[in-house]
Amino acid sequence: MTNDVVIFAGTSNAELATRVAHDLGVKLGACQIELFPDGEISVRLDEPVRGREVFVLQSTGPPVNEHLVELLAFADCCRRSSAERITAVVPYLGYARADKRNGRRVPIMASMVADLMQVVGISHVVTVDVHTPQLEGFFRIPFDGLSSVPTLVDAVRVFLPEGAVVVSADAGRVSMATEFAHRLNTSVVVLHKQRESGSRTRVTNLIGDVRGRSCLIIDDMISTGGTVAETIDALLGAGARPEITVAATHGLLLEGAREQVGHKSVRNVFVTDTLPVTNNGWPQLHVVSIAPLIGEAIRQLMADGSLSELC
């Protein structure tokens, strides 16, 4: 890394930012982030960025709005300080699920967030396993989605019973499940589900045979854990062995998620550190770092290389 590059870390995931900086062999850029008593956010850069390549690492996880505004403030600060280019590295991109209206009188929040990010001066977005890949269409700037699958496969491989089948928790994750299955040399089972509300879904169909087989349930995120719980019930009801592994990129793990995912048949749960996760008192939970993946992406961008092998 040269002096023409600086990496700033927001407050959403300081540990991941530190790991990325260590992987790159650099120090994080000096800055101050303050939250005023009324909730307003203030960002101040304590080193110059004029003419420099700037990377801002900030997931927009809970509290989503606070972390999103902080990212926007960072970008605006860098733009007004004459940064050459601003790349937002957003390992978890909030509002990605709100990509359509489905005929209802609601906003398309994913589109609005994309507009905001571009207005403040962000010129490139890098994220990991975005919930809706077509989200890229809302951006008029380069948008790269990295894949956590190789990282997760390396972590889960030694824990999987022989002959385990990969289960896509819904039709939208078939591509991800197929990549898991290819790397693990196994087959894919797909569950179709119907969303009944923002927090509730219902499994309507299972495509594939899981009788007498262990299962690896994959998804892009574990939020409330409801989808995983319903998937487990559907698999056991179809004759799967009570030896289930769960792997997801983003561990939001909201209140009650552990109880939902903590079925007695679940042997291990894997998530990455796109969001801060603690596994205190949950021995089945494994947190896998994607810092090397993000570090390599930044190296490639600085060398004008390709991210195709990382996407």
C-alpha positions in Angstrom: 0.0 0.0 0.0 1.2 3.5 -0.8 0.8 6.8 0.9 -1.8 7.7 -1.8 -4.2 5.3 -0.1 -6.0 5.7 3.2 -8.6 3.4 4.9 -11.1 4.8 7.4 -13.2 2.6 9.6 -16.7 3.5 10.8 -18.0 2.4 14.1 -20.2 -0.4 12.9 -17.5 -3.1 12.9 -14.2 -1.9 14.3 -12.8 -5.4 14.8 -13.2 -6.3 11.1 -11.7 -3.0 10.1 -8.7 -3.7 12.3 -8.3 -7.2 10.8 -8.4 -5.8 7.3 -5.8 -3.2 8.1 -3.6 -5.8 9.6 -4.0 -8.0 6.5 -2.9 -5.1 4.4 -0.1 -4.1 6.7 -1.4 -0.5 7.2 -2.8 1.6 9.9 -6.3 2.8 9.8 -6.8 6.5 8.9 -7.1 8.9 11.8 -10.6 10.3 12.4 -13.1 11.2 15.1 -16.7 10.1 15.1 -19.0 11.8 17.7 -22.6 11.2 18.5 -24.3 14.3 20.0 -26.9 14.1 22.7 -29.7 14.6 20.2 -28.5 11.7 18.1 -26.7 13.8 15.3 -23.5 12.3 14.0 -20.3 14.2 13.4 -17.3 12.9 11.5 -13.9 14.6 11.4 -10.8 13.5 9.5 -7.5 13.9 11.4 -5.3 13.4 8.3 -5.3 14.9 4.8 -7.0 13.0 2.0 -6.5 15.6 -0.8 -5.7 13.7 -4.0 -5.7 10.3 -2.2 -7.6 7.1 -2.8 -10.0 6.6 0.2 -11.7 3.4 1.4 -14.4 3.7 4.0 -15.2 0.4 5.7 -18.7 0.5 7.3 -21.4 -2.2 7.4 -24.9 -0.7 7.7 -26.2 -3.2 10.2 -28.2 -2.5 13.4 -28.8 0.3 14.2 -29.1 0.5 10.4 -30.1 4.2 10.0 -27.3 5.4 12.4 -24.6 3.4 10.6 -25.9 4.5 7.1 -25.9 8.2 8.0 -22.4 7.7 9.4 -21.2 6.2 6.1 -22.8 9.1 4.2 -21.2 11.6 6.5 -17.8 9.9 6.0 -18.1 10.1 2.2 -19.3 13.7 2.2 -16.4 14.6 4.5 -13.9 13.0 2.2 -15.4 14.6 -0.9 -15.3 18.1 0.6 -11.7 17.4 1.6 -10.8 16.7 -2.1 -10.3 13.0 -2.0 -9.4 11.6 -5.4 -11.8 8.7 -5.2 -14.1 7.3 -2.5 -14.8 3.5 -2.3 -17.4 2.4 0.2 -16.6 -1.1 1.5 -19.9 -2.2 3.0 -19.7 -5.9 4.0 -23.3 -5.9 5.0 -25.6 -3.6 3.0 -28.8 -2.8 4.8 -32.1 -2.1 3.0 -31.1 -4.5 0.3 -34.3 -6.5 0.8 -36.4 -3.5 0.0 -35.9 -3.7 -3.7 -39.5 -3.6 -5.0 -43.0 -2.5 -4.1 -45.0 -5.6 -5.0 -47.9 -3.3 -5.9 -48.0 -1.7 -2.5 -47.8 2.0 -1.6 -44.3 1.7 -0.1 -40.9 3.2 -0.9 -38.1 1.3 -2.7 -35.6 1.8 0.1 -32.8 0.1 -1.7 -33.0 2.5 -4.6 -33.2 5.5 -2.2 -30.1 4.3 -0.4 -28.2 3.9 -3.7 -29.1 7.4 -4.7 -27.9 8.8 -1.4 -24.6 7.0 -1.6 -23.9 8.4 -5.0 -25.0 11.9 -4.2 -22.5 12.3 -1.3 -19.6 11.3 -3.6 -19.1 7.6 -3.3 -17.6 6.4 -6.6 -17.4 2.6 -6.0 -19.3 0.2 -3.7 -17.9 -3.2 -2.6 -20.1 -5.5 -0.6 -20.4 -9.2 0.4 -23.3 -11.5 -0.6 -25.9 -8.8 -1.1 -29.4 -10.1 -0.5 -30.7 -9.0 -3.9 -28.0 -9.2 -6.6 -30.0 -7.0 -9.0 -29.6 -4.2 -6.5 -26.6 -3.3 -8.7 -29.1 -1.8 -11.2 -29.9 1.0 -8.8 -26.3 2.2 -9.0 -24.7 4.3 -11.7 -21.2 3.7 -10.3 -19.1 0.5 -10.1 -20.7 -2.0 -7.8 -18.9 -5.3 -6.8 -20.4 -8.0 -4.7 -17.9 -10.4 -3.2 -18.7 -14.0 -2.3 -18.2 -15.5 1.1 -18.8 -19.0 -0.2 -15.1 -20.1 -0.5 -14.4 -18.8 3.0 -17.4 -20.5 4.5 -16.8 -23.8 2.7 -13.3 -24.0 4.1 -14.7 -23.5 7.6 -17.6 -26.0 7.4 -15.9 -28.8 5.4 -14.3 -30.5 8.3 -17.5 -30.4 10.4 -19.9 -32.0 7.8 -20.8 -35.6 8.0 -20.1 -37.7 4.9 -22.9 -37.5 2.3 -24.4 -34.2 3.6 -26.6 -32.4 1.2 -26.7 -28.6 0.7 -30.1 -27.0 1.4 -31.1 -23.6 -0.1 -33.3 -22.0 2.4 -35.3 -20.4 -0.4 -35.3 -20.1 -4.2 -33.3 -16.9 -4.1 -30.3 -18.7 -2.7 -30.1 -21.4 -5.3 -27.0 -20.0 -7.0 -25.2 -19.7 -3.6 -26.3 -23.3 -2.7 -25.1 -24.6 -6.1 -21.6 -23.0 -5.5 -21.5 -24.6 -2.0 -22.5 -28.0 -3.5 -20.0 -27.8 -6.3 -17.1 -27.1 -3.8 -18.3 -29.8 -1.5 -19.0 -32.3 -4.3 -22.6 -32.9 -3.2 -26.1 -32.1 -4.3 -28.7 -29.4 -3.7 -32.1 -29.4 -2.2 -34.3 -26.3 -2.5 -37.1 -25.1 -0.2 -39.8 -22.8 -1.6 -41.3 -20.4 0.9 -43.9 -17.7 1.0 -43.3 -14.5 2.9 -46.3 -13.6 5.1 -44.8 -10.5 6.8 -41.5 -8.8 7.3 -40.5 -11.3 9.9 -42.6 -14.4 9.0 -42.3 -16.9 6.2 -43.9 -20.3 5.5 -42.3 -23.3 3.7 -44.6 -24.4 0.9 -42.5 -27.0 -1.0 -39.3 -29.0 -0.9 -37.5 -30.0 -4.1 -35.1 -32.9 -3.6 -34.5 -35.9 -1.4 -33.1 -35.6 2.1 -34.2 -38.9 3.6 -31.5 -40.4 5.8 -29.0 -37.6 4.9 -27.4 -34.8 7.0 -28.0 -31.3 5.8 -26.1 -28.1 5.4 -28.6 -25.2 5.4 -27.2 -22.1 3.7 -28.6 -18.5 3.5 -27.2 -15.0 3.1 -28.3 -14.0 6.6 -29.7 -15.1 9.9 -31.9 -12.3 11.2 -34.7 -13.5 13.5 -33.9 -17.2 12.8 -37.4 -17.9 11.7 -36.5 -19.1 8.3 -33.9 -21.5 9.6 -36.3 -22.9 12.2 -38.9 -23.5 9.5 -36.4 -25.1 7.3 -35.2 -27.4 10.0 -38.8 -28.5 10.7 -39.4 -29.1 7.0 -36.2 -31.2 6.6 -36.8 -33.3 9.6 -40.4 -33.8 8.5 -39.0 -35.1 5.1 -36.8 -37.7 6.9 -33.5 -35.9 7.1 -31.0 -37.0 9.8 -31.0 -34.9 12.9 -27.5 -33.7 12.1 -27.8 -30.2 10.7 -25.3 -27.5 10.0 -26.2 -23.9 9.3 -24.0 -21.5 7.3 -24.9 -17.9 6.6 -22.9 -14.9 5.5 -24.4 -12.2 7.8 -25.2 -13.0 11.4 -27.6 -10.3 12.4 -28.8 -12.7 15.1 -31.5 -10.4 16.4 -33.4 -11.0 19.7 -34.7 -14.5 19.8 -32.6 -15.8 16.9 -30.5 -18.1 19.1 -33.6 -19.8 20.4 -35.0 -20.2 16.9 -31.7 -21.6 15.5 -30.8 -23.6 18.6 -32.7 -26.7 17.7 -31.4 -29.9 19.3 -30.6 -31.3 15.8 -28.3 -28.3 14.9 -24.7 -29.3 15.4 -22.9 -26.1 14.2 -23.8 -22.6 13.0 -21.3 -20.6 10.9 -21.5 -16.9 10.2 -18.9 -14.4 9.0 -17.8 -11.2 10.7 -19.4 -8.8 8.2 -21.3 -7.8 11.4 -20.0 -7.9 14.9 -21.0 -11.2 16.5 -20.3 -12.7 19.9 -20.6 -16.4 20.7 -20.5 -16.2 24.4 -22.3 -19.2 25.8 -23.1 -20.5 22.3 -20.5 -23.2 21.6 -22.2 -24.3 18.3 -21.6 -20.8 16.9 -18.5 -20.2 14.8 -17.5 -16.8 13.5 -15.3 -16.9 10.3 -13.4 -13.8 9.3 -13.7 -12.3 5.8 -10.9 -9.8 6.4 -8.5 -11.7 4.0 -11.2 -11.5 1.3 -11.8 -7.8 1.8 -8.0 -7.2 2.0 -7.4 -9.0 -1.3 -10.3 -7.0 -2.9 -8.6 -3.7 -1.9 -5.3 -4.9 -3.2 -6.8 -5.7 -6.5 -8.6 -2.4 -6.8 -5.3 -0.5 -6.0 -3.5 -2.5 -8.7 -6.4 -2.0 -11.2 -6.8 -5.7 -11.1 -9.9 -7.9 -11.4 -12.3 -8.8 -8.7 -14.0 -11.5 -10.8 -12.5 -14.4 -8.9 -13.6 -12.8 -5.6 -17.2 -12.0 -6.7 
